[in-house]
Amino acid sequence: DLRSGPRQFGLLLGTGSPRSLTCVECQAASPAAYAKILNPVAMASAGDGSLYVGDFNLVRKVTPEGRVFTILQLPNGQVSYSYYLAVSPVDGSLYLSDCERKQILRVATVSEEQLLNPSSASSTAGLENNYEVVVGSGEPCLPADPEMCGDGRPALEARLVFPKGVAVSPDRVLYFADGTAIRFVDHTGVLRTLVGRPANPLFGLHPAPCNVAVKLSQIQPLWPTQ
């Protein structure tokens, strides 16, 4: 069990040799210490001791027992950039910010039994479709948008700039960095901006003072990432 015993530095995933891009063997569960990885770009840990690794075009799950399998496959031509992962502390859901698609996804299932069981609906649906969109219409947020790119409207109708770091609070609020702003989805599913403007022009920005408190409305981040 990865959660027990003294804390030590050791190898968790990878052999030192890269996997292939297609990697048919990555779909089946295998010991993590013998699994090859290609290009790890993101990680997130879950409360049950699981670790999620964004490995180029694959999102892979390492169980507390040391088994690894793929839970989501992204298009090969759309993952030359870094994406971000986060786990909800409430229900263990895994979220992924897809910068190029300008959307935030939630992985539909992370269950080894459901994904690797040929008779299950999750398995037959395919790893490419094991997600649902929770934020973003896919349309870009343009500078000086008079509607603040969908603020005050349902999250699925929102226009995003370039979503990066994402986090979920214990009270189920989804926060994420988007362009030059920090935005969030409230409990009713409505998108709002907490700090900055999503597509604010870069000229005329001034750093916030470090020695005094200021209102959130007075802060304009330059390019928050995480």
N, C-alpha and C positions, 0 to 999 in steps of 0.2 A: 504494500500500500504506500503510495507516494506521500501520504499525509502523516505517516507515523515514523518513529525513529528519530535519531539526532539529525540536525541540519548539516548536510554535506553538499559539496559541489560535485556534480556528476553529469554524465551524458543522459539526456532525456529523449531526444529525437534526432535521428540522422546518423549516417555512417561515414560522412566525409566525402562521399561520392554523390553527384547530382542524379536525381531521377530524370526520366524522360518527360517531355512535355505532355504527351498523351497519358502515360502511366496507367495502363490498364490495371496493374496490380494494386494501385493505390485505393481502388474502390473496396477491396476486401480488407477486413480487419487483420492486423498483424502486430507483432511486438514492436513497440516504438523504437527500441534501440537498434532494430535491424531495418527500419524504414528509411528510405532515401528521401531527401527534400531537395527542391530546386532553388527557390529564392524566398526565404521567409521575410515577409514585409509587415506583419501585424500579429499581435498576440493578445489574448484576454483570458483571464482565469475565472472559473465558476466556483460557487460556494461548496459544491460537492467534491472539489479537488480536481475537476477536469480542466484541461488546458486546450484552448482553441488557437490554432496557428493558421494564419493566412500565408499559404505557400504558393506564391505567384497566382496561378489560375485556380488553385484548389484551396478550400477552407477545410482544415482537418481537425479532428478531435482526438486528443490524447486522454484516455480514461485514467482514473486513479490507480487502476491495476496495471497500467503501462501498455495498453493496447491503443492503436491508432487506426483511424479509418476516415474516409472523406465524407463530409456532410453537404458540401456545396461545390459545384463546378462553375466557374465564371468563364465567359467567352475569352478565348486565347488572345484575340486582337484587342481586348479592352482592359488588359491588366498590366500594361507597361508602367502604370503609376502605382503609388502607394494608396491603399485603402485602410480603413480603421475598423476595429472590432470593439464591442462592448457587451457585457453580460448584465442583464437586469438582476439586481439583488433580491427582487421580489419573487419572480417566478423562474429565473434561470434562462429566460429567452436570450438568444444571441442576435445582436444587431450589427449591421455592416453599412458603412457610409460609402456609397458608390460615387466617386467624384465625377467621373466622366458621364455617367447616366444622369447625374444631378438628382439622385434619389437616395433614400435610406431604406434598407431592406431589413426584414426580420426573417431569420431562418425558420422554416415551418416546423421541422422536427430535427432534433439532434440525437434521437434514440437509435442506438446501434441495432436493436431488434427490428425496428420498423424499417430502417434504411437497408439492411442487409437481408431481410426476409423477402424472397422473390414473390411471395403471395400477398404482400402488404401493398396498400394503395400508395404509400410513400415511396416504396421501391420502384413500382411500375411508373410513377410520375417522372422519375429521373432526377439525378442530382442537379441538372441544369435548371430545374423548376422548383427546387426545394426552398422557396422563399415567397414572401408577400411584400409588396411595397407598402410602407407605412408613412413616408413623407415624400412629397415631390411629384409633380405631374410629368417631369422629364423635360419641361421647357426651361430655357435659361432665364435667370434673373438679370436684367440689363441695368446699367447705371442710371441713377435718377428716376427709377420707376416710381410714378406717383402713388401707386398702391402698395409700396413697400414689398413688392414681390409676393403678395398673398397674405400679408399679416392680417390677422383677424378673421381668416377664412379657414375652412377645413384643410388639414395638413396635406391631403392628397391633391389638393388644387394649388398648392404653393409652388412657386418658382424658386429654384435654388441656384446659387452662384457656383460653388465648388465645395460641397460638404466634406468636412474632414473629421476631426475628433468627435466622438459621440459618447454620451454617458447617460445612465438611467439612475434617478434618485430613488431612495426607499419609498417615496410617496408616488412612484410611477410616472414621474415627469421625465420626458425624453429631451435632453439638451444636446446641442451640436454646434460646432463651429462652422460658419458658412460665409465665405468671402471675408468681409471686414466686419463681421458681427457674430454674436452668440445668440442663437435662437432656441426656442423650445416649443414642445407640443404639450398643451395643458390637458387636464383631465377630461375635457369635453372633446378632445381631438382637434382643437383649433391651434393653428400655428401663430406664434408671437415672437417678437424680437426683444431680447433682454438687454443687450448692450450693442451700440453701434448701429450702422445701416448695412444691410447685406451687400450692396454694390455701390458703396460710397466711393467717389473718385479719390484717388490717392493724393492729389494735391491739396494743400491747405490743412493737413492733419497736424495736430499738436499733441505731444505726449502728455499723459496725465501726470500731475505733480505727485511726487513720492512722499511728501511730508504733510499732506493734508488730505482729509476725506472729501470726495466729490460725489455728486449724484451720478447714477448710472446714465442719465440722459446726457451728461457732459463727457462721457468716455467714448472715444472712437478707436477701437483696436485697428492695428495696421494689417495684420494677417494672422489671426489666431489659428492654431492647428490642433491643439489637444487640451 
